[in-house]
Amino acid sequence: MADFKVVSSDNHCFEPADLWTSRGEVSKFGDRLPRVVNLGGEDRIGKSVVGTQGEEAISLGDWWFVDGYKTQGAFAGTQTGLRFEEPERLSMEGRMEDVRPGGYIPEEHVKDMDADGIDYAVIYPTVGLLLFSIPDTDLVTSIFKTYNDWIAEFCNAVPSRLKGIAMVNVDDVGAGVKELERCAKTGAFAGALISVYPPDERQYDLPMYEPLWAAAQANGMPLSLHIGTNRPGPGQEFQNLDSATTNFLTQVDHWVRMSIGHMIFSGVFERYPKLQVGSVEMEISWVPHFLERADFNYTQRGVGVAGSYRLIEGALPSDYFHSNVFVGFQEDALGIRLRDIIGVDNLMWGNDYPHQESTFPKSREIIDELFSECTQEEKAKIVGGNAARIYGLDL
């Protein structure tokens, strides 16, 4: 591995306990902003736990509450590497004081990258992911802006090693575009994160999103669809870790398939040929079946069934997947065996630091095993080259 760079295209921070209470719009939103609550005691910032959900919690420890909703537990930042050392201790209980320092201190993050053999990292949120489920759009927009300001500072502390992914709420597409453009100007971001699946009545095949695709292309900001970022609409339930059953996680690629399909079959990538959209942390072995079904149904069914929009003559849905879609993964050995169908140029590896399922601190060992049947050129692309090309990273 010494002859090429390793990029984790899916690292995470773990947001500080006082991020939103100290930097957010407290005068406007007050206790509705994200805050940490100990489910066996008092609020971690000294306020009583009133009007919140989660009294019958699946575990104790510190949890983030937002607008009365229980969202993310501290355990997501406290058990890094435990799967290799003491897997029997893996749980959904943790305390904020035990969160790995690399989750919120950029210099410590880079030290852990060095220990793990990672040259460059693209940083996603942890707490922020589940905040796409908060119903109040004004609150979500405010929360995202505060996070973006903080993670820009985090990444700019070590700009030669870190780039962030901005969180963007597109309930109001115009406001979302302004936030994407604002973040792009900072130079701290490699791309932007939008909901993996919007409310049913606002799917990504609608004309309302044209300004978003245009802005992302014009600003060189790839758009990520990360696991756990569903945006519920009317009648849809708030989603949090309590509902993330093994079956839900097994079927979770359903949402990203729907969104990517909406983009392909409405001609988004024809109109915006330089736009890049990615599936993140939903692994990759679903892709061959998706591509086969997309091409079959597009070519073998009548227009009334297959949809009224027709791609440029001779083009297939799989062509636009291969030119405009990237897929991030961690340990999908089946997907690697199917890499020629998926497209080697479409694959990005990531280690999911500092979460409990992360490959840290054994990323290099896992990479060597996972890519043992790949050529050196294929390895170089998947573990670093593709991320550098798509995100414009200077390695």
Secondary structure, DSSP 8 states (H G I E B T S, - for coil): -TTS--EEEEEE----TTHHHHHS-HHHHGGGS-EEEETTSSBTTS----S-S-TT-SS-SEEEEETTEEEEEGGGGT-TTHHHH-GGG--S---GGGS-GGGT-HHHHHHHHHHHT-SEEEEE-SHHHHGGG-S-HHHHHHHHHHHHHHHHHHHHTSTTTEEEEEE---SSHHHHHHHHHHHHHHS-EEEEEE-SS--GGG-TTSGGGHHHHHHHHHTT--EEEETT-----TT-----GGG--HHHHHTTHHHHHHHHHHHHHTTHHHH-TT--EEEESS-STTHHHHHHHHHHHHHHS-HHHH-S---STT--HHHHHHHHEEEEESS-HHHHHTHHHH-GGGEEE---TTSTT--TT-HHHHHHHHTTTS-HHHHHIIIIIHHHHHHT---
